[in-house]
């Protein structure tokens, strides 16, 4: 009887431990592979929630240990397909990203959606991967997730043209544009009138006044002056760029960008 009681207790404890590594749907942190401590899980969830509000994009962190089909209703064959499906089928915003770590296969992947595809172009993704590789190789998965959140916030601000970025400029008041145009026109008109008043030329109406007698050509040369060249931009096959990168369609029919590496 005592052995049965102990066995039941162990089963309950194991079940509770397994549940503690899982998260509810629409959570920002879903540590299925139990790579985070309880404290790290709580802190990271709060941090991603705050960054998601500031960027108006869902920033999600997921850890798994292979066998992707147990975490989604689809049958993804790769970490990329799993990341896309996980984001699509768990009620996240159209704009956002999910950072997935597969500890069994030692690889990670970032899937972007909506505006995040623009923020995270292919070149930008590679910059991010260079930053988080150190965390991944050292086993600091919490640090890697925080790095992704920080980098996302920074690149979002750049894309919005806010201080510290080099993206699209903020909206400029229209009335200032009109004032600048009017002032520029007036100043330019004044300069033209002043210069015109200083010119006292009386151009002749007869071209032969410049010629004394008969016009004789003593030498003739052909000079190449210019050429018209039309250039057509050839698109790259991978459509990569600092802003806006390559994209694909997931099983749900939603467009995604992204990339990943092994570690």
C-alpha positions in Angstrom: 0.0 0.0 0.0 2.8 2.3 0.9 4.5 1.6 -2.4 1.3 2.5 -4.3 1.0 5.7 -2.4 4.6 6.6 -3.2 4.1 5.8 -6.9 1.0 7.9 -7.1 2.8 10.8 -5.4 5.7 10.6 -7.8 3.3 10.6 -10.8 1.5 13.7 -9.4 4.8 15.5 -8.8 6.1 14.7 -12.3 2.8 15.9 -13.8 3.1 19.2 -11.9 6.7 19.6 -13.0 5.7 19.0 -16.7 2.8 21.5 -16.4 5.1 24.2 -14.9 7.2 24.1 -18.1 4.1 24.7 -20.3 2.3 27.9 -20.9 -1.2 28.8 -21.9 -2.2 29.8 -25.4 -1.4 33.4 -26.4 1.4 33.5 -23.8 4.6 35.4 -24.6 6.8 32.6 -23.1 6.1 29.0 -23.8 9.0 27.0 -22.3 8.0 23.5 -23.3 11.6 22.2 -23.1 12.1 23.6 -19.6 15.2 25.7 -20.5 14.3 28.5 -18.1 14.1 28.7 -14.4 10.7 29.8 -12.9 12.1 33.2 -12.1 13.5 33.6 -15.6 10.1 32.5 -17.1 8.2 35.2 -15.1 10.7 38.0 -15.8 10.9 37.2 -19.5 7.1 37.0 -19.9 6.8 40.5 -18.3 9.6 41.8 -20.5 8.2 40.5 -23.7 4.7 41.7 -22.8 6.1 45.2 -22.2 8.1 45.2 -25.5 5.1 43.9 -27.4 3.0 46.8 -26.1 5.7 49.4 -27.1 6.1 48.0 -30.6 2.5 47.0 -31.1 3.8 43.6 -32.3 3.6 40.3 -30.4 7.1 39.1 -29.5 6.9 35.4 -28.6 9.5 32.9 -27.2 9.1 29.1 -27.5 11.3 26.2 -26.6 10.8 22.7 -27.8 12.6 19.4 -27.9 11.9 18.0 -31.4 8.6 16.3 -32.4 6.9 19.5 -33.4 3.5 18.0 -34.0 2.9 17.6 -30.3 2.8 21.4 -29.9 0.6 22.3 -32.9 -2.3 20.7 -34.7 -0.5 20.6 -38.0 2.4 18.4 -39.0 5.4 20.6 -39.5 8.5 19.0 -41.0 11.0 21.6 -40.0 11.5 24.2 -37.3 10.7 26.9 -39.8 7.3 25.4 -40.6 6.7 24.8 -36.9 7.5 28.5 -36.0 5.1 29.8 -38.7 2.3 27.4 -37.6 2.8 28.1 -34.0 2.5 31.8 -34.5 -0.5 31.5 -36.9 -2.6 29.1 -34.8 -2.3 30.6 -31.3 -4.1 33.8 -31.7 -1.2 36.2 -32.0 -1.4 39.6 -33.8 -0.8 39.8 -37.6 2.3 41.9 -36.8 5.0 40.1 -34.7 7.5 37.4 -34.4 8.3 34.1 -32.6 11.7 33.0 -31.5 11.9 29.2 -31.3 14.7 27.1 -29.8 14.8 23.4 -30.6 17.2 22.0 -28.0 17.1 18.5 -29.3 18.2 19.4 -32.8 20.4 22.3 -31.6 18.9 25.0 -33.8 16.9 28.1 -33.5 14.6 30.0 -35.8 12.8 33.5 -35.9 9.6 33.6 -37.8 8.3 37.1 -38.7 4.8 38.2 -39.6 3.2 41.3 -41.0 5.1 44.5 -40.2 7.9 42.5 -38.6 8.8 41.2 -42.0 9.6 44.8 -43.0 11.5 45.5 -39.7 13.4 42.2 -39.9 14.9 42.1 -43.4 17.4 39.3 -44.2 20.4 41.5 -43.4 18.9 42.6 -40.1 18.1 39.0 -39.2 21.8 38.1 -39.7 22.9 40.9 -37.4 20.5 39.5 -34.8 21.9 36.0 -35.2 25.4 37.3 -34.8 24.4 38.8 -31.5 22.6 35.8 -30.0 25.0 33.1 -31.2 27.2 33.7 -28.1 24.2 33.2 -25.8 23.1 30.1 -27.6 26.5 28.4 -27.5 26.9 29.2 -23.8 23.4 27.9 -22.9 22.1 31.3 -21.8 18.7 30.9 -23.5 17.1 33.6 -21.3 19.8 36.1 -22.4 19.2 35.1 -26.0 15.5 35.8 -25.7 16.1 39.2 -24.0 18.5 40.0 -26.8 15.9 39.3 -29.4 13.4 41.5 -27.6 15.9 44.4 -27.2 17.0 44.1 -30.8 13.3 44.1 -32.0 12.5 47.2 -30.0 15.6 49.0 -31.4 14.9 48.0 -35.0 11.3 49.0 -34.7 12.3 52.5 -33.5 14.7 52.8 -36.5 11.9 51.7 -38.9 9.7 54.4 -37.3 12.3 57.1 -37.7 12.6 57.8 -34.0 15.7 59.1 -32.2 18.7 56.7 -32.7 17.3 55.3 -35.9 17.8 56.0 -39.6 14.5 54.8 -40.9 11.5 56.6 -42.4 11.3 60.2 -41.1 8.5 61.3 -38.8 5.6 63.2 -40.3 6.5 66.9 -40.8 3.8 69.6 -40.3 2.4 70.5 -43.7 2.2 74.2 -42.9 5.9 74.4 -42.5 6.4 72.9 -45.9 4.2 75.6 -47.5 6.0 78.4 -45.6 9.4 77.1 -46.7 8.3 77.0 -50.4 6.9 80.6 -50.3 9.9 82.0 -48.5 12.3 80.2 -50.9 10.3 81.5 -53.9 10.4 85.1 -52.7 14.2 85.0 -51.9 14.9 83.4 -55.3 12.8 86.1 -57.1 14.7 88.9 -55.3 18.1 87.5 -56.3 17.0 87.1 -59.9 15.7 90.7 -60.1 18.8 92.2 -58.5 21.1 90.3 -61.0 18.9 91.3 -63.9 19.1 95.0 -63.0 22.9 94.8 -63.1 22.9 93.4 -66.7 23.1 96.3 -69.2 23.6 94.3 -72.4 21.9 95.3 -75.6 22.0 92.2 -77.7 22.1 92.8 -81.5 19.3 91.6 -83.6 21.4 90.8 -86.6 23.8 87.9 -86.3 26.1 89.2 -89.1 27.2 92.0 -86.8 29.5 89.4 -85.2 31.0 88.4 -88.6 33.4 90.7 -90.5 32.9 89.9 -94.1 32.6 86.3 -95.5 32.5 83.4 -93.0 35.2 80.8 -93.8 35.7 77.5 -91.9 39.4 76.7 -91.6 39.1 73.5 -89.5 36.3 71.1 -88.6 36.3 68.4 -85.8 33.8 65.9 -84.6 33.5 65.9 -80.8 31.6 63.2 -78.8 29.4 65.1 -76.4 27.3 62.6 -74.5 25.4 59.3 -74.7 22.0 58.2 -73.5 22.3 55.0 -71.4 19.2 53.3 -70.0 19.8 51.1 -66.9 17.3 48.5 -65.6 17.7 47.1 -62.2 18.0 43.4 -62.0 16.3 41.9 -58.9 18.2 39.6 -56.7 17.0 36.0 -56.6 16.7 36.1 -52.8 15.1 39.5 -52.6 17.1 40.4 -49.5 17.6 43.8 -48.0 18.1 45.8 -44.8 14.4 46.5 -44.7 12.0 43.9 -46.0 13.3 40.5 -46.8 12.4 37.3 -48.5 9.0 35.8 -47.5 7.0 32.6 -47.9 3.5 31.3 -47.3 2.7 29.1 -44.3 0.3 26.3 -44.1 -2.4 28.7 -43.0 -1.9 30.8 -46.1 -0.3 33.6 -44.0 2.9 35.4 -45.2 6.1 35.0 -43.1 9.7 36.0 -43.2 12.5 34.7 -41.0 15.6 32.6 -40.7 17.7 30.6 -38.2 20.9 28.8 -37.4 22.3 25.8 -35.7 24.3 26.1 -32.5 
